Amino acid sequence: MVTKRRFAAAILAALVLVAVTASLLAVVCEADHDCIGEDCPICAAVAVCQNNLKTFSGALAVFTAAAASVYSAVIFITVFNASLHNETPISLKVKLLD
């Protein structure tokens, strides 16, 4: 069950990467086209691609902020875990038989 979700997440991430790359290439390739005027289909396609890039960049910023905060919390807990854990004779399993 978990492997199916991971596989689906990997495919979804790959599709998002392909969509962003295709949008970027379309904007770059058609940036200097011969515009026919009011109802130019190339301008409409470039506008859609720019909208895709804006949407994905906003989502990427949110994801990056969330990942950075989680990563910072993990590092903080890992680094300061030793100072929070006090060693006692019981935790060291020392027998005090004297």
C-alpha positions in Angstrom: 0.0 0.0 0.0 2.8 2.4 0.9 4.8 1.5 -2.2 1.8 2.3 -4.4 1.5 5.7 -2.8 5.2 6.4 -3.2 5.0 5.3 -6.8 2.0 7.5 -7.5 3.7 10.5 -5.8 6.9 9.9 -7.9 4.8 9.8 -11.1 2.9 13.0 -10.1 6.2 14.8 -9.3 7.6 13.7 -12.6 4.5 15.0 -14.4 4.8 18.4 -12.6 8.4 18.6 -13.6 7.5 17.8 -17.3 4.8 20.5 -17.2 7.1 23.1 -15.8 9.8 22.3 -18.2 7.5 22.3 -21.2 5.9 25.6 -20.2 9.3 27.2 -19.7 10.5 25.9 -23.1 7.3 27.1 -24.8 7.7 30.6 -23.3 11.3 30.8 -24.3 10.8 29.5 -27.9 7.8 31.6 -28.7 8.9 34.8 -27.0 9.9 36.5 -30.2 7.2 35.3 -32.6 5.4 37.2 -35.3 2.2 38.3 -33.6 -0.9 38.5 -35.9 -2.8 40.8 -33.6 -5.8 40.6 -31.3 -6.5 36.8 -31.4 -3.0 35.4 -31.7 -3.1 31.7 -30.7 0.6 31.7 -29.9 0.1 34.6 -27.4 -2.7 32.7 -25.8 -0.5 29.6 -25.4 2.3 31.7 -24.0 -0.1 33.3 -21.5 -1.3 29.8 -20.4 2.3 28.7 -20.0 3.2 31.8 -17.9 0.2 31.1 -15.7 1.4 27.5 -15.2 4.8 28.8 -14.2 3.4 31.3 -11.7 1.1 28.7 -10.2 3.9 26.1 -9.8 6.4 28.7 -8.5 4.0 29.7 -5.7 3.4 26.0 -4.8 7.2 25.4 -4.9 7.7 28.4 -2.5 5.2 27.0 0.0 6.7 23.5 -0.3 10.2 24.8 0.2 9.2 26.8 3.3 7.4 23.8 4.8 10.4 21.5 4.1 12.8 24.0 5.6 10.9 24.3 8.8 10.5 20.5 9.2 14.2 20.0 8.4 15.2 22.7 10.9 13.0 21.1 13.6 14.6 17.7 12.9 18.1 19.1 13.1 17.3 21.0 16.3 15.9 17.8 18.0 18.8 15.7 16.8 21.5 18.2 17.9 20.0 18.9 21.3 18.8 15.4 22.1 22.0 14.6 24.0 21.6 17.5 26.3 17.9 16.6 27.0 18.7 13.0 27.9 20.1 12.6 31.3 22.0 9.4 32.1 21.2 7.8 35.3 22.4 4.5 36.9 19.0 3.0 36.0 19.2 4.1 32.3 22.8 2.7 32.2 21.6 -0.5 33.9 24.1 -0.4 36.7 23.5 -2.8 39.6 24.1 -1.2 42.9 24.6 -4.2 45.1 26.8 -2.8 47.8 
